[in-house]
Amino acid sequence: MRVQGEGGGRHQETQSHVHGIAVRWWLCDYSGCEHRAKLSCNITTHKANKHNIGVLWKQCAHCDYKAKSNGQITTHKANVHNIGVQWRQCSHCDYKAKTNSDLTRHKADKHNIDKVR
């Protein structure tokens, strides 16, 4: 059974095969999209991320870059403008990296040190 719901989506009630409890699934109402979620707020987030519906764009204060989240702006500023970077120092030379994965790759390439697991 489908009815109009909040958050711009539809919902559908189905029986859970595990406990026999009714589950209300929220369905994306974008044409051709079959995404569903248990919370209507997750449909709103999905529509913003995947379909650019209801997006509140964040602007970089240093260039024309725009992003959908503050986290994307923070990453952009670190990668492009070197703002807020926590540099990782190589313990074997003067190399510095922005990310742990870059430092691990450097150690493997330059010092023949594999990642310890």
Backbone as a ProteinNet text record, in pm:
[ID]
protein_1_A
[PRIMARY]
MRVQGEGGGRHQETQSHVHGIAVRWWLCDYSGCEHRAKLSCNITTHKANKHNIGVLWKQCAHCDYKAKSNGQITTHKANVHNIGVQWRQCSHCDYKAKTNSDLTRHKADKHNIDKVR
[TERTIARY]
84.7	0	88.9	68.8	148.8	61.6	113.8	43.8	145.6	98.2	186.7	237.8	363.5	422.4	495.5	560.5	637.9	773.3	844	979.1	985.7	874.7	876	881.9	866.3	870.6	737.6	731.4	613.3	655.6	558.6	597.1	516.1	573.1	513.5	532.9	425.3	436.2	449.6	547.8	568.9	587.4	564.4	585.8	731.9	794.2	929.4	926.7	1017.2	1021.1	1086.6	1153.8	1222.8	1129	1062	979.2	830.8	795.5	656.7	607.3	698.5	663.3	651.6	549.7	532.6	643.7	702.9	809	758.8	775	736.3	860.7	861	971.5	934.3	1023.4	1006.8	1073.3	1001.3	1050	1081.7	1192.6	1227.6	1125.8	1074.4	974.9	1035.8	1169.4	1235.4	1213.3	1181.8	1148.2	1259.3	1223.8	1316.2	1404	1396.2	1479.6	1405.2	1474.4	1413.4	1467.9	1537.5	1594.8	1484	1508.8	1413.3	1489.6	1422.2	1484.1	1377.6	1421.4	1327.8	1290.2	1371.8	1343.3	1323.8	1223.4	1197.3	1313.2	1384	1497.9	1608.7	1620.6	1721.2	1684	1555.5	1512.1	1546.8	1526.5	1561.4	1710.8	1793.5	1938.1	1974.9	1913.6	1937.7	1905.9	1791.9	1750.9	1848.2	1899.9	1998.9	2130.2	2176	2304.9	2303	2196.8	2192.9	2121.7	2021.7	1940.7	1950.1	2030.5	2047	1914.9	1825.4	1696.4	1705.7	1678.4	1680.7	1820	1920.4	2058.1	2081.6	2142.8	2189.5	2340.5	2383.9	2524	2609	2725.7	2824.3	2931.5	2973.2	3071.1	3206.1	3312.7	3447.3	3474.3	3530.2	3557.8	3679.4	3752.6	3877.8	3874	3768.2	3756	3609	3581.2	3443.4	3388.6	3463.8	3420.6	3295.6	3199.8	3078.4	3065.7	3008.7	2992.1	2858.8	2817.7	2690.4	2703.4	2825.5	2841	2960.6	2957.6	3070.2	3195.2	3178.1	3291.7	3362.7	3285.8	3345.7	3421.9	3369.7	3439	3569.4	3565.8	3686	3793.2	3753	3846.6	3903.5	3818.5	3862.9	3965.3	3936.1	4028.2	4162.1	4161.8	4287.6	4365.2	4295.8	4362.4	4408.2	4327.9	4356.8	4427.5	4384.1	4435.2	4528.1	4552.4	4636.7	4588.5	4458.5	4398.7	4347.2	4387.7	4342.1	4407.7	4520.7	4588.8	4664.8	4650.3	4731.2	4837.4	4955.2	5062.8	5112.4	5139.9	5197	5343.5	5432.6	5576.4	5629	5708.6	5776.7	5885.5	5893.5	5993.3	6131.8	6143.7	6271.1	6333.2	6256.1	6308.7	6225.1	6245.2	6176.5	6039.2	5995.3	5867.1	5750.1	5654.1	5529.2	5413.1	5307.2	5189.8	5064	4963	4834.2	4750.1	4769	4686	4773.7	4718.6	4789.5	4818.7	4724.4	4745.6	4859.7	4874.3	4987.3	5119.7	5122	5243.8	5279.6	5179.9	5203.7	5259.1	5200.8	5247.6	5392.2	5423.5	5558.5	5658.5	5624.4	5714.9	5738.8	5634.3	5648.5	5734.2	5712.4	5784.6	5929.6	5951.3	6084.8	6171.5	6110.5	6187.2	6166.7	6087.9	6060.5	6003	5914.4	5847.6	5701.9	5660.1	5521.2	5434.5	5306.3	5209.2	5197.9	5207.2	5196.5	5049.3	5005.9	4866.1	4854
-117.7	0	123.5	216.7	336.8	459.1	550.6	676.3	788.7	912	1027.6	1042.2	1083.2	1099.4	1231	1249.4	1369.6	1357.3	1472	1470.7	1450.4	1465.2	1454	1312	1214.3	1075	1006.7	881.3	799.2	695.8	633.9	523.8	400.4	288.4	159.2	72.7	10.5	-77.3	-221.1	-290.2	-430.5	-510	-637.7	-725.1	-768.8	-765.4	-814.3	-966.5	-1027	-1172.6	-1231.3	-1149	-1199	-1208.5	-1098.4	-1095.8	-1073.1	-1058.1	-1035.2	-896.5	-801.9	-665.8	-580.1	-496.1	-407.9	-303.3	-285	-186.5	-83.6	45	151.7	196.3	169.1	210.9	340.5	438	562.1	544	577.4	558.8	692.7	699.4	821.2	839.5	962.9	988.3	1046.9	1043.8	1090	985.6	1030.2	940.9	839.1	712.1	604.1	560.2	626.4	590.6	491.8	387.2	284.1	284.7	392.3	399.5	401.7	333.3	333.8	343.3	395.6	413	398.9	368.4	353.1	486.8	590.9	723.6	823	910	1008.1	1106	1136	1228.2	1169.3	1036.2	973.8	984.9	989.8	1014.2	1157	1252.8	1392.2	1404.2	1339.4	1340.7	1273.1	1160.1	1088.1	1176.6	1244.5	1328.9	1444.5	1499.8	1607.9	1554.6	1439.9	1385.4	1326.9	1258.5	1187.5	1264.9	1347.2	1413.3	1566.3	1620.6	1766	1836.9	1770.9	1829.7	1880.6	2007.9	2065.9	2085.8	2096.5	2111.6	2254.6	2267.9	2396.8	2398.3	2455.7	2452.9	2535.4	2483.2	2553.4	2607.5	2732.4	2798.5	2806.6	2772.7	2791.5	2941.6	2987.1	3129.9	3176	3081.6	3115.9	3099	3038.5	3019.2	2993.9	2954.8	2935.4	2794.8	2709.6	2572.7	2571.7	2485.2	2465.3	2317.6	2288.7	2150.5	2135	2010.6	1980.1	1971.3	1952.8	1937.4	2017	2047.9	2116.8	2029.9	1899.2	1808.2	1813.6	1825.7	1836.6	1968.1	2076.9	2206	2196.5	2132.3	2116.6	2037.6	1928	1847.8	1928.6	2003.2	2086.6	2189.7	2257.8	2361.2	2300.3	2181.6	2115.9	2074.8	2015.7	1964.8	2074.4	2179.9	2282.2	2403.7	2445.9	2570.7	2548.9	2422.4	2387.5	2453	2465.2	2524.7	2412.3	2415.3	2314.8	2179	2174	2047.6	2004.9	1879.7	1821.4	1736.5	1795	1728.2	1606.9	1499.5	1377.8	1372.1	1364.6	1365.8	1224.1	1201	1072.8	1064.1	951.2	932.5	898.4	885.8	846.6	955.9	1063.8	1172.5	1298.2	1400.2	1527.9	1533.6	1424.8	1423.4	1445	1526	1547.3	1515.2	1457.6	1419.4	1474.8	1496	1544.3	1431.8	1310.1	1197.7	1081	997.2	876.6	784.1	775.2	685.6	734.8	867	920.8	891.6	903.6	875.9	727.5	640.2	496.1	460.7	520.6	496.2	545.6	662.9	717.8	623.5	575	485.4	356.4	304.8	182.7	208.1	321	351.8	394.2	479.4	539.6	466.8	403.7	342	190.5	136.8	-7.1	-59	21.8	-15.6	-44.5	-167.9	-205.2	-164.9	-149.3	-117.8	-234.3	-203.7	-306.8	-327.1	-451.8	-480.5	-550.7
0	0	0	-93.8	-102	-78.9	0.2	24.4	27.5	10	18.8	160.4	173.4	305.2	317	430.6	455.2	389	375.3	323.2	173.8	103.9	-41	-91.9	-5.5	-48	-25.9	-66.7	-41.2	60.9	123.2	209.6	176.4	214.7	185.8	310	355.6	471.6	424.4	482.2	448.4	576.1	569.5	684.3	685.2	802.6	818.5	815.8	741.4	736.5	861.7	941	1059.7	1179.2	1211.6	1331.6	1302.2	1176.6	1141.7	1179.5	1199.8	1238.7	1113.3	1109.8	994.1	991.7	874.6	855.3	755.6	788.7	696.7	620.7	491.9	405.6	336.4	339.8	265.4	130.8	24.7	-111.4	-174.4	-247.3	-320.4	-432.4	-445.5	-549.3	-676.2	-688.7	-810.5	-919.3	-1037.5	-1147.9	-1174.1	-1168.3	-1198.3	-1082.1	-969.1	-853.6	-764.6	-722.7	-638.9	-496.5	-457.6	-322.9	-218.5	-105.6	4.1	135.9	238.4	369.5	477	597.6	708.5	769.9	748	802.6	689.2	700.8	594.6	579.8	690	680.4	593.6	590.9	505.2	357.5	327.5	189.5	149.3	239.7	211.8	183.7	266.1	245.2	114	84.2	-41.1	-160.8	-157.1	-269.8	-290.4	-181.2	-192.3	-250.4	-200.8	-243.8	-383.5	-420.1	-547.8	-658.7	-622.6	-724.8	-719.9	-627.1	-609	-580.2	-509.8	-473.6	-330.6	-309.4	-175.5	-118.9	-204.8	-159.2	-111.7	5.4	54.6	32.3	-80.2	-118.8	-23.5	10.7	92.5	-1.1	20.7	-65.8	4.3	-67.2	-15.1	-7.8	104.7	123.2	43.6	-18.8	-85.3	-236.7	-289	-434.3	-469.4	-591	-637.9	-610.9	-542.7	-516.5	-427.9	-462.6	-382.6	-350.3	-233.6	-189.6	-119.3	-103	-38.1	113.3	165.7	310.2	361	489.8	552.8	550.1	561.9	556.1	421.9	314.4	181.9	167.4	226.9	224.1	303.6	420.8	503.5	428.3	363.4	285	169.8	99.7	-11.4	35.7	145.9	195.6	235.1	291.7	326.7	201.7	103.6	-16.4	-111.4	-126.5	-226.2	-166.5	-47.6	10.3	130.2	167.8	284.1	413.4	429.6	549.5	639.3	765.5	860.6	844.1	774.6	750.8	876.1	913.3	1019.9	951.3	934.4	861.3	938	865	922	879.5	975.5	950.2	934.8	831.4	815.8	922.1	989.2	1095.3	1040.3	905.5	844.3	758.1	730.7	647.3	671.1	589.4	607.3	539.2	476.5	405	500.8	456.2	530.3	437.5	494.6	416.2	480.9	398.4	448.3	506.3	457.3	502	546.6	632.2	675.9	559.1	465.2	351.1	262.9	247.5	170.4	240.8	373.1	448.7	441.1	452.1	441.4	303.4	199.1	62.2	46.1	101.5	95.5	161.8	281.1	353.5	275.5	213	133.3	9.4	-56.7	-180.5	-156.2	-58.1	-38.2	64.1	163.2	270.2	278.6	184.6	180	311.7	372.1	497.2	466.4	489.5	464.5	582.5	554.8	658.4	755.2	884.7	987.7	1021.2	1024.3	1054.1	1183.3
[MASK]
+++++++++++++++++++++++++++++++++++++++++++++++++++++++++++++++++++++++++++++++++++++++++++++++++++++++++++++++++++++

